[in-house]
């Protein structure tokens, strides 16, 4: 069994190469960038901010379904890189699935992380993934930005993109999230 390290979403960034989640193992000074799609990034950001939307997103729907069949996400694992692709899995317990014999479902890391953020369950990363892709934190800290300003800027860019692509329902959800963040920032 590979060594697994508890990790956390350290940051979510937009780069010239796309959106990336920076997954940081606890007590290590490295982060692993995992590139994700815009919708998955929005789902993670919405969950991190504790937002609830009027209609369930796909990740919420999946968790609601698990709840109704008495299953629960115990943890998620980013466990390997194969052919330059990150692989994750959901570790599920409940019913006939126990801690000793859980249900293990293959998952894209972006979906696994969106689910983990919603359930506030542990995220683990294998030592081999960290060794292969970990980047020293100093690399990311060379030009710090205020985190709140980062979120606002990122959400505004996503709002513009959603409007440009005529995804008006998604744009409305992002607009509402921006308003909520702005209201939280006001004393």
Rosetta constraint file for C-alpha pairs under 8 A:
AtomPair CA 2 CA 126 HARMONIC 6.30 0.50
AtomPair CA 2 CA 127 HARMONIC 6.91 0.50
AtomPair CA 2 CA 128 HARMONIC 7.74 0.50
AtomPair CA 3 CA 126 HARMONIC 5.72 0.50
AtomPair CA 3 CA 127 HARMONIC 5.57 0.50
AtomPair CA 4 CA 79 HARMONIC 7.95 0.50
AtomPair CA 4 CA 124 HARMONIC 5.79 0.50
AtomPair CA 4 CA 125 HARMONIC 5.32 0.50
AtomPair CA 4 CA 126 HARMONIC 4.35 0.50
AtomPair CA 4 CA 127 HARMONIC 5.99 0.50
AtomPair CA 5 CA 25 HARMONIC 6.05 0.50
AtomPair CA 5 CA 26 HARMONIC 7.29 0.50
AtomPair CA 5 CA 124 HARMONIC 5.23 0.50
AtomPair CA 5 CA 125 HARMONIC 5.24 0.50
AtomPair CA 5 CA 126 HARMONIC 6.18 0.50
AtomPair CA 5 CA 127 HARMONIC 6.93 0.50
AtomPair CA 6 CA 25 HARMONIC 5.82 0.50
AtomPair CA 6 CA 26 HARMONIC 6.10 0.50
AtomPair CA 6 CA 122 HARMONIC 6.73 0.50
AtomPair CA 6 CA 123 HARMONIC 5.75 0.50
AtomPair CA 6 CA 124 HARMONIC 4.41 0.50
AtomPair CA 6 CA 125 HARMONIC 6.46 0.50
AtomPair CA 7 CA 23 HARMONIC 6.44 0.50
AtomPair CA 7 CA 24 HARMONIC 5.30 0.50
AtomPair CA 7 CA 25 HARMONIC 3.96 0.50
AtomPair CA 7 CA 26 HARMONIC 5.40 0.50
AtomPair CA 7 CA 122 HARMONIC 7.50 0.50
AtomPair CA 7 CA 123 HARMONIC 5.38 0.50
AtomPair CA 7 CA 124 HARMONIC 5.42 0.50
AtomPair CA 7 CA 125 HARMONIC 6.41 0.50
AtomPair CA 8 CA 23 HARMONIC 5.66 0.50
AtomPair CA 8 CA 24 HARMONIC 5.40 0.50
AtomPair CA 8 CA 25 HARMONIC 6.40 0.50
AtomPair CA 8 CA 26 HARMONIC 7.12 0.50
AtomPair CA 8 CA 123 HARMONIC 6.41 0.50
AtomPair CA 9 CA 21 HARMONIC 6.74 0.50
AtomPair CA 9 CA 22 HARMONIC 5.96 0.50
AtomPair CA 9 CA 23 HARMONIC 4.70 0.50
AtomPair CA 9 CA 24 HARMONIC 6.25 0.50
AtomPair CA 10 CA 21 HARMONIC 7.68 0.50
AtomPair CA 10 CA 22 HARMONIC 5.49 0.50
AtomPair CA 10 CA 23 HARMONIC 5.63 0.50
AtomPair CA 10 CA 24 HARMONIC 5.66 0.50
AtomPair CA 10 CA 31 HARMONIC 7.64 0.50
AtomPair CA 11 CA 21 HARMONIC 6.08 0.50
AtomPair CA 11 CA 22 HARMONIC 5.17 0.50
AtomPair CA 11 CA 23 HARMONIC 7.36 0.50
AtomPair CA 12 CA 19 HARMONIC 7.29 0.50
AtomPair CA 12 CA 20 HARMONIC 5.74 0.50
AtomPair CA 12 CA 21 HARMONIC 4.52 0.50
AtomPair CA 12 CA 22 HARMONIC 5.97 0.50
AtomPair CA 12 CA 41 HARMONIC 7.68 0.50
AtomPair CA 13 CA 19 HARMONIC 5.75 0.50
AtomPair CA 13 CA 20 HARMONIC 5.32 0.50
AtomPair CA 13 CA 21 HARMONIC 6.49 0.50
AtomPair CA 13 CA 22 HARMONIC 7.61 0.50
AtomPair CA 14 CA 18 HARMONIC 5.81 0.50
AtomPair CA 14 CA 19 HARMONIC 4.41 0.50
AtomPair CA 14 CA 20 HARMONIC 6.29 0.50
AtomPair CA 14 CA 154 HARMONIC 7.35 0.50
AtomPair CA 15 CA 19 HARMONIC 5.96 0.50
AtomPair CA 15 CA 20 HARMONIC 7.31 0.50
AtomPair CA 18 CA 35 HARMONIC 6.62 0.50
AtomPair CA 18 CA 36 HARMONIC 7.41 0.50
AtomPair CA 18 CA 37 HARMONIC 7.68 0.50
AtomPair CA 19 CA 35 HARMONIC 5.54 0.50
AtomPair CA 19 CA 36 HARMONIC 5.57 0.50
AtomPair CA 19 CA 37 HARMONIC 6.50 0.50
AtomPair CA 19 CA 38 HARMONIC 6.73 0.50
AtomPair CA 19 CA 41 HARMONIC 7.12 0.50
AtomPair CA 20 CA 33 HARMONIC 5.76 0.50
AtomPair CA 20 CA 34 HARMONIC 5.23 0.50
AtomPair CA 20 CA 35 HARMONIC 4.13 0.50
AtomPair CA 20 CA 36 HARMONIC 5.68 0.50
AtomPair CA 21 CA 32 HARMONIC 7.90 0.50
AtomPair CA 21 CA 33 HARMONIC 5.62 0.50
AtomPair CA 21 CA 34 HARMONIC 5.22 0.50
AtomPair CA 21 CA 35 HARMONIC 6.34 0.50
AtomPair CA 21 CA 36 HARMONIC 7.13 0.50
AtomPair CA 21 CA 41 HARMONIC 7.92 0.50
AtomPair CA 22 CA 31 HARMONIC 5.61 0.50
AtomPair CA 22 CA 32 HARMONIC 5.40 0.50
AtomPair CA 22 CA 33 HARMONIC 4.54 0.50
AtomPair CA 22 CA 34 HARMONIC 6.43 0.50
AtomPair CA 23 CA 31 HARMONIC 5.33 0.50
AtomPair CA 23 CA 32 HARMONIC 5.03 0.50
AtomPair CA 23 CA 33 HARMONIC 6.35 0.50
AtomPair CA 23 CA 34 HARMONIC 7.42 0.50
AtomPair CA 24 CA 28 HARMONIC 7.30 0.50
AtomPair CA 24 CA 29 HARMONIC 7.78 0.50
AtomPair CA 24 CA 30 HARMONIC 6.18 0.50
AtomPair CA 24 CA 31 HARMONIC 4.36 0.50
AtomPair CA 24 CA 32 HARMONIC 6.29 0.50
AtomPair CA 25 CA 29 HARMONIC 7.96 0.50
AtomPair CA 25 CA 30 HARMONIC 7.19 0.50
AtomPair CA 25 CA 31 HARMONIC 6.97 0.50
AtomPair CA 25 CA 124 HARMONIC 7.98 0.50
AtomPair CA 25 CA 125 HARMONIC 7.22 0.50
AtomPair CA 29 CA 136 HARMONIC 5.89 0.50
AtomPair CA 29 CA 137 HARMONIC 5.57 0.50
AtomPair CA 30 CA 134 HARMONIC 5.46 0.50
AtomPair CA 30 CA 135 HARMONIC 5.10 0.50
AtomPair CA 30 CA 136 HARMONIC 4.28 0.50
AtomPair CA 30 CA 137 HARMONIC 5.00 0.50
AtomPair CA 31 CA 130 HARMONIC 7.94 0.50
AtomPair CA 31 CA 134 HARMONIC 5.29 0.50
AtomPair CA 31 CA 135 HARMONIC 5.37 0.50
AtomPair CA 31 CA 136 HARMONIC 6.46 0.50
AtomPair CA 31 CA 137 HARMONIC 6.14 0.50
AtomPair CA 32 CA 130 HARMONIC 6.59 0.50
AtomPair CA 32 CA 133 HARMONIC 5.75 0.50
AtomPair CA 32 CA 134 HARMONIC 4.63 0.50
AtomPair CA 32 CA 135 HARMONIC 6.18 0.50
AtomPair CA 33 CA 133 HARMONIC 7.52 0.50
AtomPair CA 33 CA 134 HARMONIC 7.61 0.50
AtomPair CA 33 CA 135 HARMONIC 7.93 0.50
AtomPair CA 34 CA 86 HARMONIC 7.60 0.50
AtomPair CA 34 CA 109 HARMONIC 7.75 0.50
AtomPair CA 34 CA 110 HARMONIC 8.00 0.50
AtomPair CA 36 CA 40 HARMONIC 6.49 0.50
AtomPair CA 36 CA 41 HARMONIC 6.55 0.50
AtomPair CA 36 CA 110 HARMONIC 5.85 0.50
AtomPair CA 37 CA 41 HARMONIC 6.18 0.50
AtomPair CA 37 CA 110 HARMONIC 7.84 0.50
AtomPair CA 38 CA 42 HARMONIC 6.16 0.50
AtomPair CA 38 CA 158 HARMONIC 7.91 0.50
AtomPair CA 39 CA 43 HARMONIC 6.17 0.50
AtomPair CA 40 CA 44 HARMONIC 6.23 0.50
AtomPair CA 40 CA 110 HARMONIC 6.03 0.50
AtomPair CA 40 CA 111 HARMONIC 6.78 0.50
AtomPair CA 40 CA 114 HARMONIC 7.03 0.50
AtomPair CA 41 CA 45 HARMONIC 6.16 0.50
AtomPair CA 41 CA 110 HARMONIC 7.64 0.50
AtomPair CA 42 CA 46 HARMONIC 5.99 0.50
AtomPair CA 43 CA 47 HARMONIC 6.23 0.50
AtomPair CA 43 CA 57 HARMONIC 7.64 0.50
AtomPair CA 43 CA 59 HARMONIC 7.88 0.50
AtomPair CA 43 CA 114 HARMONIC 6.24 0.50
AtomPair CA 44 CA 48 HARMONIC 6.05 0.50
AtomPair CA 44 CA 113 HARMONIC 7.20 0.50
AtomPair CA 44 CA 114 HARMONIC 4.77 0.50
AtomPair CA 44 CA 117 HARMONIC 6.77 0.50
AtomPair CA 45 CA 49 HARMONIC 6.19 0.50
AtomPair CA 46 CA 50 HARMONIC 6.38 0.50
AtomPair CA 46 CA 51 HARMONIC 5.38 0.50
AtomPair CA 46 CA 52 HARMONIC 7.71 0.50
AtomPair CA 46 CA 177 HARMONIC 7.42 0.50
AtomPair CA 47 CA 51 HARMONIC 5.96 0.50
AtomPair CA 47 CA 52 HARMONIC 7.87 0.50
AtomPair CA 47 CA 114 HARMONIC 7.26 0.50
AtomPair CA 47 CA 117 HARMONIC 6.10 0.50
AtomPair CA 47 CA 118 HARMONIC 5.55 0.50
AtomPair CA 48 CA 117 HARMONIC 6.32 0.50
AtomPair CA 48 CA 118 HARMONIC 7.54 0.50
AtomPair CA 51 CA 177 HARMONIC 7.28 0.50
AtomPair CA 53 CA 57 HARMONIC 7.95 0.50
AtomPair CA 53 CA 173 HARMONIC 7.31 0.50
AtomPair CA 56 CA 60 HARMONIC 5.40 0.50
AtomPair CA 56 CA 61 HARMONIC 5.85 0.50
AtomPair CA 57 CA 61 HARMONIC 6.18 0.50
AtomPair CA 58 CA 62 HARMONIC 6.25 0.50
AtomPair CA 59 CA 63 HARMONIC 6.35 0.50
AtomPair CA 59 CA 111 HARMONIC 7.28 0.50
AtomPair CA 59 CA 114 HARMONIC 6.82 0.50
AtomPair CA 59 CA 115 HARMONIC 5.98 0.50
AtomPair CA 60 CA 64 HARMONIC 6.06 0.50
AtomPair CA 60 CA 115 HARMONIC 7.77 0.50
AtomPair CA 60 CA 118 HARMONIC 7.85 0.50
AtomPair CA 61 CA 65 HARMONIC 6.15 0.50
AtomPair CA 62 CA 66 HARMONIC 6.34 0.50
AtomPair CA 63 CA 67 HARMONIC 6.15 0.50
AtomPair CA 63 CA 72 HARMONIC 7.93 0.50
AtomPair CA 63 CA 115 HARMONIC 7.56 0.50
AtomPair CA 64 CA 68 HARMONIC 6.30 0.50
AtomPair CA 65 CA 69 HARMONIC 6.56 0.50
AtomPair CA 66 CA 70 HARMONIC 6.21 0.50
AtomPair CA 66 CA 71 HARMONIC 4.94 0.50
AtomPair CA 66 CA 72 HARMONIC 6.24 0.50
AtomPair CA 67 CA 71 HARMONIC 5.61 0.50
AtomPair CA 67 CA 72 HARMONIC 6.51 0.50
AtomPair CA 70 CA 94 HARMONIC 5.90 0.50
AtomPair CA 70 CA 95 HARMONIC 6.39 0.50
AtomPair CA 71 CA 92 HARMONIC 6.60 0.50
AtomPair CA 71 CA 93 HARMONIC 5.65 0.50
AtomPair CA 71 CA 94 HARMONIC 4.43 0.50
AtomPair CA 71 CA 95 HARMONIC 6.53 0.50
AtomPair CA 72 CA 92 HARMONIC 5.49 0.50
AtomPair CA 72 CA 93 HARMONIC 5.43 0.50
AtomPair CA 72 CA 94 HARMONIC 6.12 0.50
AtomPair CA 73 CA 90 HARMONIC 6.73 0.50
AtomPair CA 73 CA 91 HARMONIC 5.91 0.50
AtomPair CA 73 CA 92 HARMONIC 4.53 0.50
AtomPair CA 73 CA 93 HARMONIC 6.49 0.50
AtomPair CA 73 CA 116 HARMONIC 7.93 0.50
AtomPair CA 73 CA 119 HARMONIC 7.40 0.50
AtomPair CA 73 CA 121 HARMONIC 7.20 0.50
AtomPair CA 74 CA 90 HARMONIC 7.81 0.50
AtomPair CA 74 CA 91 HARMONIC 5.54 0.50
AtomPair CA 74 CA 92 HARMONIC 5.43 0.50
AtomPair CA 74 CA 93 HARMONIC 6.33 0.50
AtomPair CA 74 CA 121 HARMONIC 6.39 0.50
AtomPair CA 74 CA 122 HARMONIC 7.51 0.50
AtomPair CA 75 CA 90 HARMONIC 6.35 0.50
AtomPair CA 75 CA 91 HARMONIC 5.33 0.50
AtomPair CA 75 CA 92 HARMONIC 7.35 0.50
AtomPair CA 75 CA 116 HARMONIC 7.15 0.50
AtomPair CA 75 CA 121 HARMONIC 5.41 0.50
AtomPair CA 75 CA 122 HARMONIC 5.00 0.50
AtomPair CA 75 CA 123 HARMONIC 5.98 0.50
AtomPair CA 75 CA 124 HARMONIC 7.47 0.50
AtomPair CA 76 CA 88 HARMONIC 7.10 0.50
AtomPair CA 76 CA 89 HARMONIC 5.78 0.50
AtomPair CA 76 CA 90 HARMONIC 4.69 0.50
AtomPair CA 76 CA 91 HARMONIC 5.87 0.50
AtomPair CA 76 CA 112 HARMONIC 6.18 0.50
AtomPair CA 76 CA 113 HARMONIC 7.44 0.50
AtomPair CA 76 CA 116 HARMONIC 6.60 0.50
AtomPair CA 76 CA 121 HARMONIC 7.49 0.50
AtomPair CA 76 CA 122 HARMONIC 6.50 0.50
AtomPair CA 76 CA 123 HARMONIC 5.01 0.50
AtomPair CA 76 CA 124 HARMONIC 6.20 0.50
AtomPair CA 77 CA 88 HARMONIC 5.35 0.50
AtomPair CA 77 CA 89 HARMONIC 5.37 0.50
AtomPair CA 77 CA 90 HARMONIC 6.62 0.50
AtomPair CA 77 CA 91 HARMONIC 7.72 0.50
AtomPair CA 77 CA 112 HARMONIC 7.91 0.50
AtomPair CA 77 CA 123 HARMONIC 5.82 0.50
AtomPair CA 77 CA 124 HARMONIC 4.62 0.50
AtomPair CA 77 CA 125 HARMONIC 5.63 0.50
AtomPair CA 77 CA 126 HARMONIC 7.62 0.50
AtomPair CA 78 CA 86 HARMONIC 7.13 0.50
AtomPair CA 78 CA 87 HARMONIC 5.88 0.50
AtomPair CA 78 CA 88 HARMONIC 4.16 0.50
AtomPair CA 78 CA 89 HARMONIC 6.66 0.50
AtomPair CA 78 CA 109 HARMONIC 6.50 0.50
AtomPair CA 78 CA 123 HARMONIC 7.71 0.50
AtomPair CA 78 CA 124 HARMONIC 6.22 0.50
AtomPair CA 78 CA 125 HARMONIC 4.75 0.50
AtomPair CA 78 CA 126 HARMONIC 6.48 0.50
AtomPair CA 78 CA 129 HARMONIC 7.68 0.50
AtomPair CA 79 CA 86 HARMONIC 7.83 0.50
AtomPair CA 79 CA 87 HARMONIC 6.07 0.50
AtomPair CA 79 CA 88 HARMONIC 5.66 0.50
AtomPair CA 79 CA 89 HARMONIC 7.46 0.50
AtomPair CA 79 CA 124 HARMONIC 7.86 0.50
AtomPair CA 79 CA 125 HARMONIC 5.80 0.50
AtomPair CA 79 CA 126 HARMONIC 5.02 0.50
AtomPair CA 79 CA 128 HARMONIC 7.99 0.50
AtomPair CA 79 CA 129 HARMONIC 6.84 0.50
AtomPair CA 80 CA 86 HARMONIC 5.98 0.50
AtomPair CA 80 CA 87 HARMONIC 5.33 0.50
AtomPair CA 80 CA 88 HARMONIC 7.22 0.50
AtomPair CA 80 CA 126 HARMONIC 6.90 0.50
AtomPair CA 80 CA 128 HARMONIC 7.01 0.50
AtomPair CA 80 CA 129 HARMONIC 5.79 0.50
AtomPair CA 81 CA 85 HARMONIC 5.25 0.50
AtomPair CA 81 CA 86 HARMONIC 4.50 0.50
AtomPair CA 81 CA 87 HARMONIC 5.96 0.50
AtomPair CA 81 CA 129 HARMONIC 6.43 0.50
AtomPair CA 82 CA 86 HARMONIC 6.62 0.50
AtomPair CA 82 CA 87 HARMONIC 7.35 0.50
AtomPair CA 86 CA 108 HARMONIC 7.50 0.50
AtomPair CA 86 CA 109 HARMONIC 6.73 0.50
AtomPair CA 87 CA 106 HARMONIC 7.50 0.50
AtomPair CA 87 CA 107 HARMONIC 6.79 0.50
AtomPair CA 87 CA 108 HARMONIC 6.09 0.50
AtomPair CA 87 CA 109 HARMONIC 6.22 0.50
AtomPair CA 88 CA 106 HARMONIC 6.15 0.50
AtomPair CA 88 CA 107 HARMONIC 5.09 0.50
AtomPair CA 88 CA 108 HARMONIC 5.68 0.50
AtomPair CA 88 CA 109 HARMONIC 5.00 0.50
AtomPair CA 88 CA 112 HARMONIC 6.71 0.50
AtomPair CA 89 CA 104 HARMONIC 6.41 0.50
AtomPair CA 89 CA 105 HARMONIC 5.31 0.50
AtomPair CA 89 CA 106 HARMONIC 4.44 0.50
AtomPair CA 89 CA 107 HARMONIC 4.90 0.50
AtomPair CA 89 CA 108 HARMONIC 7.55 0.50
AtomPair CA 89 CA 109 HARMONIC 7.69 0.50
AtomPair CA 89 CA 112 HARMONIC 6.84 0.50
AtomPair CA 90 CA 103 HARMONIC 7.98 0.50
AtomPair CA 90 CA 104 HARMONIC 5.65 0.50
AtomPair CA 90 CA 105 HARMONIC 5.11 0.50
AtomPair CA 90 CA 106 HARMONIC 6.56 0.50
AtomPair CA 90 CA 107 HARMONIC 6.66 0.50
AtomPair CA 90 CA 112 HARMONIC 6.52 0.50
AtomPair CA 91 CA 102 HARMONIC 6.21 0.50
AtomPair CA 91 CA 103 HARMONIC 5.99 0.50
AtomPair CA 91 CA 104 HARMONIC 4.89 0.50
AtomPair CA 91 CA 105 HARMONIC 6.76 0.50
AtomPair CA 92 CA 97 HARMONIC 7.18 0.50
AtomPair CA 92 CA 102 HARMONIC 5.54 0.50
AtomPair CA 92 CA 103 HARMONIC 4.97 0.50
AtomPair CA 92 CA 104 HARMONIC 6.24 0.50
AtomPair CA 92 CA 105 HARMONIC 7.86 0.50
AtomPair CA 93 CA 97 HARMONIC 4.78 0.50
AtomPair CA 93 CA 98 HARMONIC 5.21 0.50
AtomPair CA 93 CA 99 HARMONIC 6.37 0.50
AtomPair CA 93 CA 102 HARMONIC 5.23 0.50
AtomPair CA 93 CA 103 HARMONIC 6.35 0.50
AtomPair CA 94 CA 98 HARMONIC 6.15 0.50
AtomPair CA 97 CA 101 HARMONIC 5.64 0.50
AtomPair CA 97 CA 102 HARMONIC 4.63 0.50
AtomPair CA 97 CA 103 HARMONIC 5.87 0.50
AtomPair CA 98 CA 102 HARMONIC 5.06 0.50
AtomPair CA 107 CA 111 HARMONIC 6.57 0.50
AtomPair CA 107 CA 112 HARMONIC 6.06 0.50
AtomPair CA 108 CA 112 HARMONIC 6.25 0.50
AtomPair CA 109 CA 113 HARMONIC 5.97 0.50
AtomPair CA 110 CA 114 HARMONIC 6.19 0.50
AtomPair CA 111 CA 115 HARMONIC 6.18 0.50
AtomPair CA 112 CA 116 HARMONIC 6.08 0.50
AtomPair CA 113 CA 117 HARMONIC 6.09 0.50
AtomPair CA 113 CA 123 HARMONIC 7.58 0.50
AtomPair CA 114 CA 118 HARMONIC 6.45 0.50
AtomPair CA 115 CA 119 HARMONIC 6.21 0.50
AtomPair CA 116 CA 120 HARMONIC 5.50 0.50
AtomPair CA 116 CA 121 HARMONIC 5.18 0.50
AtomPair CA 116 CA 122 HARMONIC 6.88 0.50
AtomPair CA 116 CA 123 HARMONIC 6.82 0.50
AtomPair CA 117 CA 121 HARMONIC 7.00 0.50
AtomPair CA 125 CA 129 HARMONIC 6.80 0.50
AtomPair CA 125 CA 130 HARMONIC 7.16 0.50
AtomPair CA 126 CA 130 HARMONIC 6.50 0.50
AtomPair CA 127 CA 131 HARMONIC 6.00 0.50
AtomPair CA 128 CA 132 HARMONIC 6.06 0.50
AtomPair CA 129 CA 133 HARMONIC 6.01 0.50
AtomPair CA 129 CA 134 HARMONIC 7.48 0.50
AtomPair CA 130 CA 134 HARMONIC 4.79 0.50
AtomPair CA 135 CA 139 HARMONIC 7.10 0.50
AtomPair CA 136 CA 140 HARMONIC 7.70 0.50
AtomPair CA 137 CA 141 HARMONIC 6.41 0.50
AtomPair CA 138 CA 142 HARMONIC 6.41 0.50
AtomPair CA 140 CA 144 HARMONIC 7.87 0.50
AtomPair CA 145 CA 149 HARMONIC 7.21 0.50
AtomPair CA 145 CA 150 HARMONIC 6.50 0.50
AtomPair CA 146 CA 150 HARMONIC 6.13 0.50
AtomPair CA 147 CA 151 HARMONIC 6.33 0.50
AtomPair CA 148 CA 152 HARMONIC 6.34 0.50
AtomPair CA 149 CA 153 HARMONIC 6.05 0.50
AtomPair CA 150 CA 154 HARMONIC 6.02 0.50
AtomPair CA 151 CA 155 HARMONIC 6.01 0.50
AtomPair CA 152 CA 156 HARMONIC 6.07 0.50
AtomPair CA 152 CA 178 HARMONIC 6.61 0.50
AtomPair CA 152 CA 181 HARMONIC 7.67 0.50
AtomPair CA 153 CA 157 HARMONIC 6.24 0.50
AtomPair CA 154 CA 158 HARMONIC 6.27 0.50
AtomPair CA 155 CA 159 HARMONIC 6.06 0.50
AtomPair CA 155 CA 174 HARMONIC 6.66 0.50
AtomPair CA 155 CA 178 HARMONIC 6.76 0.50
AtomPair CA 156 CA 160 HARMONIC 6.25 0.50
AtomPair CA 156 CA 178 HARMONIC 7.56 0.50
AtomPair CA 157 CA 161 HARMONIC 6.24 0.50
AtomPair CA 158 CA 162 HARMONIC 6.07 0.50
AtomPair CA 158 CA 171 HARMONIC 7.95 0.50
AtomPair CA 158 CA 174 HARMONIC 7.50 0.50
AtomPair CA 159 CA 163 HARMONIC 6.22 0.50
AtomPair CA 159 CA 171 HARMONIC 5.29 0.50
AtomPair CA 159 CA 174 HARMONIC 5.97 0.50
AtomPair CA 159 CA 175 HARMONIC 6.74 0.50
AtomPair CA 160 CA 164 HARMONIC 6.09 0.50
AtomPair CA 160 CA 171 HARMONIC 7.89 0.50
AtomPair CA 161 CA 165 HARMONIC 6.12 0.50
AtomPair CA 162 CA 166 HARMONIC 6.06 0.50
AtomPair CA 162 CA 167 HARMONIC 4.97 0.50
AtomPair CA 162 CA 168 HARMONIC 6.68 0.50
AtomPair CA 162 CA 170 HARMONIC 6.51 0.50
AtomPair CA 162 CA 171 HARMONIC 5.28 0.50
AtomPair CA 163 CA 167 HARMONIC 5.82 0.50
AtomPair CA 163 CA 168 HARMONIC 6.04 0.50
AtomPair CA 163 CA 171 HARMONIC 6.04 0.50
AtomPair CA 167 CA 171 HARMONIC 6.12 0.50
AtomPair CA 168 CA 172 HARMONIC 6.07 0.50
AtomPair CA 169 CA 173 HARMONIC 6.42 0.50
AtomPair CA 170 CA 174 HARMONIC 6.29 0.50
AtomPair CA 171 CA 175 HARMONIC 6.02 0.50
AtomPair CA 172 CA 176 HARMONIC 6.15 0.50
AtomPair CA 173 CA 177 HARMONIC 6.29 0.50
AtomPair CA 174 CA 178 HARMONIC 6.20 0.50
AtomPair CA 175 CA 179 HARMONIC 6.27 0.50
AtomPair CA 176 CA 180 HARMONIC 6.22 0.50
AtomPair CA 177 CA 181 HARMONIC 6.24 0.50
AtomPair CA 178 CA 182 HARMONIC 6.13 0.50
AtomPair CA 179 CA 183 HARMONIC 6.12 0.50
AtomPair CA 180 CA 184 HARMONIC 6.25 0.50
AtomPair CA 181 CA 185 HARMONIC 6.27 0.50
AtomPair CA 182 CA 186 HARMONIC 6.41 0.50
